């Protein structure tokens, strides 16, 4: 991706400049050291509906007490990582991501960092499944169908129409987004299309400018990001699980080609958390 002279702000992005400002110059020490572009990605902590094993999607539920603890741990892990200096924060417009970022930043002593929030980082919209228990849906429709809805690349769940309160046209936070752009349901391929402009217009340029962003998002918007930046195949993306509350540090070359990604924290605990996500719809 070649950088252009200026990068327009995408529709639906709220900007908080903070102490340094979104457009502030990058840290000269980073530029001088020729450090590899680095991105940190964090899935929000466990939400109340995660705890109840419900399809959440764009439903705006809060963190559970366990999710708050996960956010604090993420902040401590980021604070303890040698040589990691965050410059900016990006979240979805959903409270579980917003609060995860706020708690982690408080834990790090970095609440002053500039923040952007965008609907493009929202979770996948689960349509008519939102609010339903995953294991009950699996019992009704079969585990393979639910796996296709949860993890398949091109299989959307049944949609809701615009008269349904679960459709985002009925939520005032999306009032400035063209209604035709707001989904009644999404497959992962749709999330890739939705998320990509934010990478190209906002995150990518920050990385090229020598900044280190933290993105706090959701299981499927993170899976969409990984598919795009890491070139993961449609078959392999089905098996990728993103654990709640564990930061992943990603390095790129100077043309934003993926180099490596690694989770912070105990590898066994990260693996167990990912396996727990995989079991949510049953064996």
Buried (B, 14 or more C-beta within 10 A) or exposed (E): EEEEEEBEEBEBBBBEEBEBEBEBEBBEEBEEEEBEBBBBBBBBBBBBBBBEBBBBBBBBBBBBEBBBBBBBBBBBBBBEBEEBEBBBBBBBBBBBBBBBBBBBBEBBEBBEBBBBBBBBBBBBBBBBBBBBBBBBBBEEBEBEBBBBBBBBBEBBBEBBEEEBEBBBBEBEBBEEBEEEEBBBBBBBBBBBEBBBBBBBBBBBBBBBBBBBBBBBBBBBBBBBBBBBBBEBEEEEBBEBBBBBBBBBBBBBEEEBEBEEBEBBBEEEEBBEBBEBBBEBBBE
